[in-house]
Amino acid sequence: DGRTKSYILTKITHKGWSKNTQEFQLDTKTYKDDNIIQGTKYGYVIQSVDKYGLVSLPSNEAEITFPKGSSLSK
C-alpha cells in the first residue's frame, strides 16, 4: 500500500510455555534477524504505519524453527 511509511515488526521467541516479545520500528520492507538460536521457535508479526501514525491490524503470525544441528548461514 502506497500509504505505508514504516513498519512495526514484533518478534516472538517461544521458550517452552513462555513467550518473549521484542518490537522493532522499520523503515524498509526487509529485516535480517541475526539473533537466532537453533532449536528455538520464533514468530513474527508485522503492522504498517501510515504518515498520520495510524497502525494497521497485525498480520497472522509467521512461525519458524531452526532444528538443532541445522546450518544457519549468515
C-alpha positions in Angstrom: 0.0 0.0 0.0 1.5 3.4 -1.0 0.2 5.0 2.2 2.7 2.9 4.3 5.6 4.9 5.7 7.1 2.5 8.2 6.5 -0.9 9.8 6.3 -2.4 13.3 7.8 -5.9 13.5 7.1 -8.0 16.6 9.4 -10.9 17.2 8.1 -13.6 19.5 10.5 -16.1 21.0 8.8 -19.2 22.2 10.6 -21.0 25.0 8.5 -23.8 26.4 5.3 -22.4 27.8 6.6 -18.8 27.9 6.9 -16.1 25.2 9.3 -13.2 25.0 8.4 -10.3 22.6 10.5 -7.6 21.1 9.3 -4.8 18.9 11.2 -3.1 16.1 10.5 0.0 14.1 11.5 -0.5 10.5 11.7 2.0 7.6 12.2 -0.8 5.0 10.4 -3.9 3.9 13.3 -6.1 4.8 14.6 -7.4 8.2 17.5 -9.7 8.8 17.4 -11.5 12.2 21.0 -12.2 13.3 19.9 -13.3 16.8 18.7 -16.9 16.1 19.3 -19.9 18.4 19.0 -23.4 17.0 16.1 -25.4 18.4 14.1 -22.3 19.3 10.8 -21.4 17.8 10.3 -17.8 16.6 7.2 -15.9 15.4 7.0 -12.7 13.5 4.0 -10.3 13.2 4.1 -7.1 11.0 2.0 -4.0 11.1 2.2 -1.0 8.7 2.1 2.6 9.9 0.9 5.5 7.6 2.0 9.1 7.5 -0.6 10.0 10.2 0.7 7.4 12.6 -2.3 5.1 12.1 -1.3 1.4 12.6 -2.8 -1.4 10.7 -4.2 -4.6 12.2 -1.4 -7.2 12.8 -0.6 -9.8 10.3 -1.0 -13.5 11.1 2.0 -14.8 13.0 4.6 -16.4 10.8 6.5 -19.1 12.7 9.9 -20.7 12.1 12.1 -23.1 14.0 15.7 -24.0 13.1 16.2 -27.5 14.3 19.3 -28.2 16.4 22.2 -29.2 14.2 20.9 -27.4 11.2 23.0 -24.9 9.3 22.4 -21.3 9.8 24.0 -19.3 7.1 24.7 -15.6 7.7 
